[in-house]
Amino acid sequence: MFSRKKKPYVLDSKALDLETPSVLKGALIAKRLPLRLAIITCVILVSAPLRAEYVFHNFIVWGQLKEVEKLFFYTGWKNGFFQGRGTARGLELAECLENITTSQATSHDLFIYHYWEQTEALMMKLYWAPRTRSLRALWVLEEAGVPYERVRLDLSAGEHKSADYCAINPMAKVPALTDGPLAIAESGAICAYVAEAHPEAGLAPPVGDPARGRYLRWLFFSPGCVEQAFLVKSYNVPVRPEAAGFGDFDRVFDVLEAALAKGPWLLGERFSAADVMIGLDLYFGIDIFKLVPSRPGLRAYVDRCLARPALQRAKAIEAAGD
């Protein structure tokens, strides 16, 4: 779980406009997140450059900020820290913050730390547990490359049944995702939300894209057909194909194999959140539960999924349990 020790800082919070943390949502030091996320980033400055320009000029004209704070904002702006760049400096600042003191920290460090304190609550927060459908949420968040906090729930201790957690997901299941005041449950909904909330990651065709229909089909094919087929197969329940919403077991995987014959991913050359859903279904069905015969096309698809760096990071997070 993302955590850190409280450290002193010397900035006067009254010198900062209360609107600033919401404008700079996403600015943080991701010291304990995966390495590729350990950067200084400011989502609003990427998605709304006109607003960013307004904020920048207001920082200068407010006249309430200390000169060192103005200097840092200007320096950060010129060096691209708020454009998702400046990675090396971001790591340097993160290291410095491990042992921050008012005597040794630079104005850069103190300014960033101030916003780290105030924006941490605005991060997406994933409630998860190992060996569950949480792996889908971990994978899609890693693919999106966005900062998020992980909160591991101990299922054996019943933490998922606590009143606090049931207020987030009344089904008392993981995963669940919060993003500010929003709470999203169901792994498929989380995949869809992350993909839509971060279009820059390219995980979902936008509305109007010809591939949008196929994307939505495969996104819902996972819980609607694949998981139902797994359930029937696992318990050896006889079901008439015309009465089952998913048809029959073999047809589900015949359809998937035919779809994947047209390209490396379900949308051809385009990887999407639908591959997160279906890819993990097939990984568990073939490699873990041994329910699905290892057909060449499906086997190759699972191997491509397993080779993706984002899934490897997600599996490493799951294995470490952090």
Secondary structure, DSSP 8 states (H G I E B T S, - for coil): ------------GGGS-TTHHHHTTT----TTS-GGG-S---HHHHH-HHHHHHHHHHHHHH--S-HHHHHHHHHHHHTTGGGT--HHHHHHHHHHHTT--TTT--HHHHHHHHHHHHHGGGSEEEEE-TTSTHHHHHHHHHHHT--EEEEE--TTTTGGGSHHHHTT-TT--S-EEEETTEEEESHHHHHHHHHHH-GGG--S--TT-TTHHHHHHHHHHIIIIIHHHHHHHHHT----TTTSTT--HHHHHHHHHHHHTTSSBTBBTB--HHHHHHHHHHHIIIIIS--S---HHHHHHHHHHHTSHHHHHHHHHHHHT-
